[in-house]
């Protein structure tokens, strides 16, 4: 069995030695060989971490048989993130071990624990969806407008770009051309003079039905 040892500390003044000591001793007791992946000074709030990404890449290449961490919060950002990682490892045929929680997916009891974690994560996802829907319904009842607020262009901004072509002006203001075009039209609506109407030719008489 080739094991991937994962350790992480959140700040640069911390050291992962305690984690690595326990993980190395566990791997040695099981008679496995190990490759170490350590994120030093990386917050657990990040999904993407250099060492974690390397370990997952090796797992996808079938270079690892089992992934071991010191504690679940060293690996996953949240329960949802953790279950997503464990689902991927299970799909790849890579077992998982967490020392602090006593999870060992190389055994039937450990695999049962992982299924329980997945069920809890699914329950939490459904609760989040319910809370979002309830919040939207409450906002509608209160007459609140949902979605992003419309882009506004001030008079000062229009004056700053009034000599620029539409594309260049929109790029400078950081707005879509359609938004700037509407703002320019509302500021300077097209005017039709009597002379222009006369120059355009006679107005056709309406057709009269017999």
C-alpha positions, 0 to 999 in steps of 0.5 A, spaced: 500 500 500 502 506 498 499 512 502 499 519 501 500 523 508 497 530 508 498 535 513 496 542 514 498 548 518 494 555 517 500 560 519 507 560 517 509 560 525 506 553 526 510 547 524 506 540 522 511 536 526 506 533 531 501 531 525 507 528 521 510 524 527 503 521 528 502 520 521 509 517 520 508 512 526 501 510 523 504 508 516 510 504 519 505 500 523 501 498 517 507 496 513 505 502 508 510 506 504 508 513 504 509 520 500 508 526 504 504 532 502 504 538 506 501 545 506 505 550 510 501 557 512 495 555 508 488 557 510 483 551 511 478 556 508 481 555 501 479 549 496 485 549 492 492 548 496 498 546 492 500 540 496 492 538 496 492 539 489 498 535 488 496 529 492 489 529 488 493 529 482 497 523 484 491 519 486 487 521 479 494 517 476 493 511 481 499 513 484 496 512 491 492 507 494 490 510 501 490 518 503 491 519 511 490 525 515 491 527 522 484 530 523 478 532 518 479 539 519 486 539 516 483 536 509 476 539 508 474 546 508 467 544 510 463 538 511 461 539 503 468 540 501 470 534 505 465 529 503 466 532 495 473 530 496 472 523 500 467 522 494 472 523 489 477 518 492 472 513 493 471 513 486 478 513 484 478 507 489 483 510 494 481 509 501 481 514 506 484 514 514 483 520 519 487 518 525 483 523 530 476 521 528 478 514 528 475 513 520 479 508 516 475 506 510 480 500 509 475 497 513 467 496 513 466 500 519 470 506 516 466 505 510 460 506 514 462 512 517 464 515 510 456 514 508 454 517 514 458 523 513 455 523 506 448 523 508 449 529 513 452 533 508 446 532 503 442 533 509 445 540 510 445 542 502 437 541 502 437 545 508 441 551 505 436 550 499 430 550 503 433 557 507 434 560 500 427 559 497 424 561 504 428 568 504 426 569 496 419 568 498 419 573 504 423 578 500 418 577 494 412 578 500 415 584 502 416 587 495 423 587 495 426 587 488 431 581 487 437 580 483 443 585 482 441 592 482 441 596 475 448 599 473 447 607 473 452 612 470 452 619 473 452 625 469 459 626 471 461 620 468 457 621 461 461 628 461 468 625 462 467 620 456 462 624 451 467 625 446 469 618 446 466 613 441 461 608 444 466 602 445 472 606 448 467 610 452 464 603 455 471 600 456 473 606 460 467 606 464 467 598 465 460 598 463 456 594 457 455 598 451 448 597 451 448 600 458 452 606 456 448 607 449 441 607 453 444 613 458 446 617 452 440 616 449 436 618 455 441 624 456 440 627 449 434 624 446 433 624 438 430 631 436 426 631 429 425 638 427 419 640 422 424 642 417 427 635 417 420 632 416 419 636 410 426 634 407 424 627 408 419 627 403 411 628 403 407 624 408 403 619 404 396 619 404 392 614 408 389 609 404 381 609 404 377 603 403 372 603 398 
